[in-house]
Protein backbone atom coordinates (compact mmCIF):
# COMPACT_ATOMS: atom_id res chain seq x y z
CA UNK A 1 0.00 0.00 0.00
CA UNK A 2 1.46 3.29 -1.08
CA UNK A 3 1.33 6.17 1.32
CA UNK A 4 -0.03 9.41 -0.08
CA UNK A 5 2.45 12.20 -0.62
CA UNK A 6 2.36 14.72 2.15
CA UNK A 7 0.47 17.85 1.32
CA UNK A 8 2.55 20.92 0.81
CA UNK A 9 2.46 23.07 3.90
CA UNK A 10 0.37 26.20 3.72
CA UNK A 11 2.43 29.37 3.63
CA UNK A 12 2.63 31.20 6.89
CA UNK A 13 0.75 34.49 6.90
CA UNK A 14 3.89 36.38 7.83
CA UNK A 15 5.72 34.95 4.84
CA UNK A 16 3.16 35.91 2.25
CA UNK A 17 4.48 38.74 0.14
CA UNK A 18 2.67 41.98 0.62
CA UNK A 19 2.81 42.51 -3.13
CA UNK A 20 0.55 39.52 -3.76
CA UNK A 21 -2.15 41.02 -1.56
CA UNK A 22 -2.16 44.31 -3.42
CA UNK A 23 -4.70 44.81 -6.20
CA UNK A 24 -3.22 45.09 -9.68
CA UNK A 25 -2.43 48.64 -10.62
CA UNK A 26 -4.75 50.14 -13.20
CA UNK A 27 -3.39 51.21 -16.54
CA UNK A 28 -2.76 54.80 -17.55
CA UNK A 29 -6.08 55.32 -19.44
CA UNK A 30 -8.05 53.98 -16.48
CA UNK A 31 -6.17 56.22 -14.03
CA UNK A 32 -6.72 59.29 -16.23
CA UNK A 33 -10.42 58.48 -16.51
CA UNK A 34 -10.69 58.01 -12.75
CA UNK A 35 -8.78 61.22 -11.97
CA UNK A 36 -10.38 63.60 -14.48
CA UNK A 37 -13.58 62.03 -15.84
CA UNK A 38 -14.97 60.04 -12.93
CA UNK A 39 -18.28 61.91 -12.91
CA UNK A 40 -20.19 64.37 -15.05
CA UNK A 41 -19.06 67.27 -12.88
CA UNK A 42 -15.40 66.21 -13.12
CA UNK A 43 -15.72 65.92 -16.89
CA UNK A 44 -17.18 69.44 -17.20
CA UNK A 45 -14.49 70.93 -14.97
CA UNK A 46 -11.71 69.11 -16.83
CA UNK A 47 -12.95 70.27 -20.22
CA UNK A 48 -13.35 73.84 -18.95
CA UNK A 49 -9.80 73.88 -17.59
CA UNK A 50 -8.43 72.43 -20.82
CA UNK A 51 -10.23 75.14 -22.79
CA UNK A 52 -8.79 77.82 -20.49
CA UNK A 53 -5.28 76.40 -20.85
CA UNK A 54 -5.63 76.21 -24.63
CA UNK A 55 -6.69 79.89 -24.66
CA UNK A 56 -3.99 81.26 -22.35
CA UNK A 57 -1.02 78.96 -22.91
CA UNK A 58 -0.05 79.98 -26.49
CA UNK A 59 0.23 83.68 -25.67
CA UNK A 60 1.99 82.98 -22.39
CA UNK A 61 4.44 80.65 -24.10
CA UNK A 62 5.20 83.30 -26.72
CA UNK A 63 5.84 85.99 -24.09
CA UNK A 64 7.86 83.81 -21.72
CA UNK A 65 9.94 81.80 -24.20
CA UNK A 66 9.51 82.20 -27.93
CA UNK A 67 9.53 86.00 -28.25
CA UNK A 68 11.64 86.66 -25.16
CA UNK A 69 15.08 88.27 -25.11
CA UNK A 70 17.63 85.82 -23.71
CA UNK A 71 21.25 86.04 -22.71
CA UNK A 72 23.56 89.03 -22.25
CA UNK A 73 21.65 91.46 -24.46
CA UNK A 74 21.71 95.26 -24.14
CA UNK A 75 18.63 97.07 -22.96
CA UNK A 76 18.04 98.21 -26.56
CA UNK A 77 17.19 94.62 -27.52
CA UNK A 78 14.54 94.55 -24.83
CA UNK A 79 13.19 97.90 -25.98
CA UNK A 80 12.81 96.51 -29.48
CA UNK A 81 10.79 93.58 -28.16
CA UNK A 82 8.81 95.65 -25.68
CA UNK A 83 5.29 94.28 -25.43
CA UNK A 84 6.11 91.16 -27.46
CA UNK A 85 8.35 89.08 -25.20
CA UNK A 86 9.92 89.00 -21.76
CA UNK A 87 13.28 90.63 -21.18
CA UNK A 88 15.27 87.90 -19.44
CA UNK A 89 18.41 89.89 -20.17
CA UNK A 90 17.68 91.81 -16.96
CA UNK A 91 18.32 88.64 -14.97
CA UNK A 92 21.65 88.17 -16.74
CA UNK A 93 22.58 91.81 -16.16
CA UNK A 94 21.58 91.91 -12.47
CA UNK A 95 22.24 88.30 -11.54
CA UNK A 96 25.18 88.92 -9.22
CA UNK A 97 23.40 91.72 -7.39
CA UNK A 98 20.29 89.56 -7.03
CA UNK A 99 22.25 86.64 -5.63
CA UNK A 100 24.78 88.44 -3.43
CA UNK A 101 23.35 91.95 -2.85
CA UNK A 102 25.99 94.30 -1.39
CA UNK A 103 28.74 91.70 -0.99
CA UNK A 104 32.05 93.01 -2.45
CA UNK A 105 32.03 92.35 -6.18
CA UNK A 106 35.54 90.92 -6.45
CA UNK A 107 34.86 88.46 -3.59
CA UNK A 108 31.52 87.14 -4.79
CA UNK A 109 32.96 83.74 -5.61
CA UNK A 110 32.94 83.13 -1.86
CA UNK A 111 29.16 83.44 -1.31
CA UNK A 112 28.73 81.35 -4.46
CA UNK A 113 30.66 78.52 -2.83
CA UNK A 114 28.80 79.16 0.44
CA UNK A 115 25.50 78.65 -1.38
CA UNK A 116 26.73 75.29 -2.67
CA UNK A 117 27.78 74.24 0.86
CA UNK A 118 24.51 75.39 2.42
CA UNK A 119 22.46 73.48 -0.14
CA UNK A 120 24.65 70.38 0.18
CA UNK A 121 24.07 70.13 3.94
CA UNK A 122 20.28 69.51 3.84
CA UNK A 123 20.64 67.41 0.69
CA UNK A 124 23.10 65.09 2.43
CA UNK A 125 20.89 65.04 5.53
CA UNK A 126 17.97 63.87 3.40
CA UNK A 127 19.98 60.89 2.14
CA UNK A 128 19.22 57.80 4.28
CA UNK A 129 22.82 56.57 4.04
CA UNK A 130 23.90 59.68 5.94
CA UNK A 131 21.63 58.95 8.91
CA UNK A 132 24.48 57.89 11.15
CA UNK A 133 26.55 59.40 13.99
CA UNK A 134 28.83 61.12 11.48
CA UNK A 135 26.08 63.48 10.28
CA UNK A 136 26.48 66.07 13.11
CA UNK A 137 30.18 66.27 12.29
CA UNK A 138 29.34 66.95 8.64
CA UNK A 139 27.07 69.79 9.74
CA UNK A 140 29.73 71.31 11.98
CA UNK A 141 32.38 71.19 9.26
CA UNK A 142 30.00 72.47 6.57
CA UNK A 143 28.76 75.31 8.77
CA UNK A 144 32.27 76.41 9.67
CA UNK A 145 33.23 76.33 6.00
CA UNK A 146 30.19 78.39 4.96
CA UNK A 147 30.75 81.05 7.62
CA UNK A 148 34.48 81.16 6.85
CA UNK A 149 33.72 81.76 3.18
CA UNK A 150 31.22 84.49 4.00
CA UNK A 151 33.11 86.24 6.78
CA UNK A 152 36.70 85.69 5.77
CA UNK A 153 39.78 85.44 7.94
CA UNK A 154 42.50 82.78 7.82
CA UNK A 155 43.71 83.89 4.40
CA UNK A 156 40.53 85.50 3.09
CA UNK A 157 39.67 89.18 3.25
CA UNK A 158 37.24 89.91 6.07
CA UNK A 159 33.74 90.95 5.07
CA UNK A 160 31.45 92.18 7.89
CA UNK A 161 28.01 90.61 8.20
CA UNK A 162 26.45 93.99 7.44
CA UNK A 163 27.57 93.47 3.82
CA UNK A 164 26.12 89.99 3.53
CA UNK A 165 22.95 89.64 1.53
CA UNK A 166 21.06 87.84 -1.19
CA UNK A 167 20.51 84.11 -1.41
CA UNK A 168 23.21 83.07 1.13
CA UNK A 169 21.46 85.06 3.86
CA UNK A 170 18.07 83.56 2.97
CA UNK A 171 19.53 80.04 3.08
CA UNK A 172 21.29 80.67 6.39
CA UNK A 173 18.18 82.05 8.06
CA UNK A 174 16.11 79.13 6.76
CA UNK A 175 18.50 76.22 7.31
CA UNK A 176 19.76 77.21 10.74
CA UNK A 177 16.34 78.48 11.74
CA UNK A 178 14.95 75.01 11.05
CA UNK A 179 17.90 73.09 12.45
CA UNK A 180 18.06 74.95 15.76
CA UNK A 181 14.32 75.49 16.23
CA UNK A 182 13.46 71.80 15.89
CA UNK A 183 15.18 70.50 19.07
CA UNK A 184 13.87 73.53 20.98
CA UNK A 185 10.37 72.75 19.72
CA UNK A 186 10.73 69.15 20.92
CA UNK A 187 11.56 70.35 24.42
CA UNK A 188 8.67 72.83 24.40
CA UNK A 189 6.21 70.17 23.22
CA UNK A 190 7.36 67.72 25.89
CA UNK A 191 7.34 70.49 28.49
CA UNK A 192 3.75 71.40 27.65
CA UNK A 193 2.72 67.78 28.29
CA UNK A 194 4.91 67.47 31.38
CA UNK A 195 3.49 66.61 34.79
CA UNK A 196 5.61 69.33 36.42
CA UNK A 197 3.37 72.44 36.81
CA UNK A 198 6.20 74.97 36.59
CA UNK A 199 7.71 73.42 33.44
CA UNK A 200 4.30 73.10 31.84
CA UNK A 201 3.40 76.72 32.66
CA UNK A 202 6.68 78.05 31.24
CA UNK A 203 6.26 76.04 28.04
CA UNK A 204 2.65 77.16 27.57
CA UNK A 205 3.63 80.80 28.18
CA UNK A 206 6.45 80.65 25.64
CA UNK A 207 4.29 78.98 22.99
CA UNK A 208 1.19 81.10 23.39
CA UNK A 209 2.98 84.45 23.70
CA UNK A 210 5.17 83.89 20.63
CA UNK A 211 2.33 82.46 18.54
CA UNK A 212 0.17 85.44 19.48
CA UNK A 213 2.38 88.01 17.74
CA UNK A 214 3.49 88.31 14.10
CA UNK A 215 7.04 87.54 13.02
CA UNK A 216 7.67 91.22 12.24
CA UNK A 217 7.08 92.07 15.89
CA UNK A 218 9.54 89.41 17.04
CA UNK A 219 12.13 90.70 14.56
CA UNK A 220 11.68 94.27 15.81
CA UNK A 221 12.05 93.09 19.40
CA UNK A 222 15.27 91.25 18.55
CA UNK A 223 16.63 94.18 16.55
CA UNK A 224 15.69 97.10 18.82
CA UNK A 225 14.64 95.98 22.28
CA UNK A 226 17.20 93.19 22.68
CA UNK A 227 20.07 95.65 22.38
CA UNK A 228 18.66 97.69 25.28
CA UNK A 229 19.05 94.78 27.68
CA UNK A 230 22.71 94.24 26.82
CA UNK A 231 25.54 95.76 28.89
CA UNK A 232 27.07 99.00 27.68
CA UNK A 233 29.54 98.42 24.87
CA UNK A 234 28.28 94.90 24.16
CA UNK A 235 26.69 94.46 20.73
CA UNK A 236 25.36 91.48 18.81
CA UNK A 237 25.34 91.38 15.05
CA UNK A 238 22.04 92.23 13.36
CA UNK A 239 22.00 89.01 11.37
CA UNK A 240 22.53 86.92 14.51
CA UNK A 241 19.68 88.73 16.26
CA UNK A 242 17.40 88.01 13.33
CA UNK A 243 18.45 84.36 13.40
CA UNK A 244 17.64 84.07 17.11
CA UNK A 245 14.25 85.73 16.56
CA UNK A 246 13.40 83.28 13.78
CA UNK A 247 14.46 80.31 15.93
CA UNK A 248 12.27 81.47 18.82
CA UNK A 249 9.31 82.11 16.52
CA UNK A 250 9.48 78.87 14.53
CA UNK A 251 10.06 76.76 17.67
CA UNK A 252 6.71 77.90 19.11
CA UNK A 253 4.81 76.82 16.00
CA UNK A 254 6.70 73.55 15.62
CA UNK A 255 6.05 72.75 19.28
CA UNK A 256 2.31 72.71 18.67
CA UNK A 257 2.76 70.55 15.57
CA UNK A 258 4.84 68.04 17.53
CA UNK A 259 2.36 68.11 20.41
CA UNK A 260 -0.36 67.14 17.97
CA UNK A 261 1.77 64.19 16.87
CA UNK A 262 2.33 63.16 20.49
CA UNK A 263 -1.40 63.20 21.14
CA UNK A 264 -1.97 61.01 18.07
CA UNK A 265 0.15 58.20 19.56
CA UNK A 266 -2.17 55.62 21.19
CA UNK A 267 -2.14 55.60 24.97
CA UNK A 268 -1.29 51.91 24.90
CA UNK A 269 2.14 52.75 23.49
CA UNK A 270 2.95 54.79 26.59
CA UNK A 271 1.69 52.02 28.85
CA UNK A 272 3.64 49.34 26.98
CA UNK A 273 6.86 51.38 27.22
CA UNK A 274 6.37 51.87 30.96
CA UNK A 275 5.61 48.17 31.39
CA UNK A 276 9.00 47.40 29.80
CA UNK A 277 10.64 49.56 32.45
CA UNK A 278 11.94 52.18 30.03
CA UNK A 279 12.88 55.49 31.65
CA UNK A 280 11.22 58.66 30.37
CA UNK A 281 13.81 59.77 27.82
CA UNK A 282 14.37 56.29 26.40
CA UNK A 283 10.62 55.82 26.13
CA UNK A 284 10.32 59.09 24.23
CA UNK A 285 13.34 58.50 22.01
CA UNK A 286 12.67 54.87 21.14
CA UNK A 287 8.90 54.46 21.24
CA UNK A 288 6.86 57.67 21.29
CA UNK A 289 8.70 60.31 19.27
CA UNK A 290 9.32 58.12 16.19
CA UNK A 291 5.57 57.51 15.92
CA UNK A 292 4.65 61.12 16.71
CA UNK A 293 7.05 62.61 14.19
CA UNK A 294 5.86 60.18 11.49
CA UNK A 295 2.32 61.49 11.96
CA UNK A 296 3.48 65.11 12.03
CA UNK A 297 5.62 65.03 8.86
CA UNK A 298 3.19 67.05 6.66
CA UNK A 299 2.64 69.98 9.08
CA UNK A 300 6.33 70.03 10.02
CA UNK A 301 7.39 70.39 6.40
CA UNK A 302 4.65 72.96 5.92
CA UNK A 303 6.26 75.03 8.69
CA UNK A 304 9.63 74.68 6.95
CA UNK A 305 8.18 75.94 3.67
CA UNK A 306 6.50 78.86 5.44
CA UNK A 307 9.80 79.81 7.08
CA UNK A 308 11.64 79.73 3.75
CA UNK A 309 9.22 82.34 2.41
CA UNK A 310 8.89 84.36 5.61
CA UNK A 311 12.63 85.08 5.71
CA UNK A 312 11.84 87.92 3.30
CA UNK A 313 10.45 89.83 6.31
CA UNK A 314 13.95 90.47 7.66
CA UNK A 315 14.09 93.45 5.31
CA UNK A 316 12.22 95.43 8.00
CA UNK A 317 15.39 95.35 10.11
CA UNK A 318 17.68 96.29 7.20
CA UNK A 319 18.88 92.82 6.20
CA UNK A 320 19.13 92.30 2.43
CA UNK A 321 17.67 88.86 1.84
CA UNK A 322 17.23 87.37 -1.62
CA UNK A 323 13.77 88.82 -2.33
CA UNK A 324 14.82 92.34 -1.37
CA UNK A 325 18.07 92.06 -3.29
CA UNK A 326 16.11 91.19 -6.44
CA UNK A 327 13.76 94.10 -5.86
CA UNK A 328 16.46 96.70 -5.22
CA UNK A 329 18.71 95.49 -8.04
CA UNK A 330 16.10 96.60 -10.56
CA UNK A 331 14.44 99.48 -8.74
CA UNK A 332 17.67 101.43 -8.33
CA UNK A 333 18.61 101.21 -12.02
CA UNK A 334 16.65 103.61 -14.21
CA UNK A 335 17.62 101.75 -17.38
CA UNK A 336 16.32 98.35 -16.25
CA UNK A 337 13.60 99.49 -13.87
CA UNK A 338 10.77 98.89 -16.33
CA UNK A 339 11.62 95.17 -16.44
CA UNK A 340 10.78 94.61 -12.79
CA UNK A 341 8.25 91.89 -13.66
CA UNK A 342 10.89 89.62 -15.16
CA UNK A 343 13.10 90.01 -12.08
CA UNK A 344 10.13 89.23 -9.86
CA UNK A 345 9.35 86.09 -11.87
CA UNK A 346 12.96 84.97 -11.45
CA UNK A 347 12.73 85.32 -7.65
CA UNK A 348 9.42 83.45 -7.70
CA UNK A 349 11.09 80.61 -9.60
CA UNK A 350 13.88 80.33 -7.02
CA UNK A 351 11.40 80.23 -4.13
CA UNK A 352 9.21 77.73 -5.97
CA UNK A 353 12.14 75.38 -6.56
CA UNK A 354 12.99 75.39 -2.85
CA UNK A 355 9.39 74.89 -1.73
CA UNK A 356 8.71 72.18 -4.30
CA UNK A 357 11.86 70.28 -3.33
CA UNK A 358 10.78 70.28 0.33
CA UNK A 359 7.25 69.18 -0.50
CA UNK A 360 8.45 66.32 -2.72
CA UNK A 361 10.87 65.14 -0.06
CA UNK A 362 8.01 65.24 2.44
CA UNK A 363 5.95 62.94 0.20
CA UNK A 364 8.87 60.54 -0.18
CA UNK A 365 9.51 60.53 3.57
CA UNK A 366 5.85 59.78 4.29
CA UNK A 367 5.88 56.84 1.87
CA UNK A 368 9.13 55.52 3.28
CA UNK A 369 7.90 55.73 6.87
CA UNK A 370 4.70 53.92 5.89
CA UNK A 371 6.74 51.06 4.37
CA UNK A 372 8.93 50.56 7.46
CA UNK A 373 6.08 50.89 9.92
Secondary structure as GFF3:
##gff-version 3
##sequence-region A 1 373
A	DSSP	three_ten_helix	13	15	.	.	.	ID=ss1
A	DSSP	alpha_helix	18	21	.	.	.	ID=ss2
A	DSSP	alpha_helix	28	36	.	.	.	ID=ss3
A	DSSP	alpha_helix	40	61	.	.	.	ID=ss4
A	DSSP	pi_helix	62	66	.	.	.	ID=ss5
A	DSSP	alpha_helix	75	80	.	.	.	ID=ss6
A	DSSP	alpha_helix	89	100	.	.	.	ID=ss7
A	DSSP	three_ten_helix	105	107	.	.	.	ID=ss8
A	DSSP	alpha_helix	108	125	.	.	.	ID=ss9
A	DSSP	three_ten_helix	128	130	.	.	.	ID=ss10
A	DSSP	alpha_helix	135	151	.	.	.	ID=ss11
A	DSSP	three_ten_helix	161	163	.	.	.	ID=ss12
A	DSSP	beta_strand	165	166	.	.	.	ID=ss13
A	DSSP	alpha_helix	167	192	.	.	.	ID=ss14
A	DSSP	alpha_helix	197	211	.	.	.	ID=ss15
A	DSSP	alpha_helix	215	220	.	.	.	ID=ss16
A	DSSP	pi_helix	221	225	.	.	.	ID=ss17
A	DSSP	alpha_helix	226	228	.	.	.	ID=ss18
A	DSSP	alpha_helix	238	264	.	.	.	ID=ss19
A	DSSP	alpha_helix	267	275	.	.	.	ID=ss20
A	DSSP	alpha_helix	280	283	.	.	.	ID=ss21
A	DSSP	pi_helix	284	288	.	.	.	ID=ss22
A	DSSP	alpha_helix	289	295	.	.	.	ID=ss23
A	DSSP	alpha_helix	297	310	.	.	.	ID=ss24
A	DSSP	three_ten_helix	311	317	.	.	.	ID=ss25
A	DSSP	beta_strand	320	321	.	.	.	ID=ss26
A	DSSP	alpha_helix	322	331	.	.	.	ID=ss27
A	DSSP	three_ten_helix	337	339	.	.	.	ID=ss28
A	DSSP	alpha_helix	340	371	.	.	.	ID=ss29
###
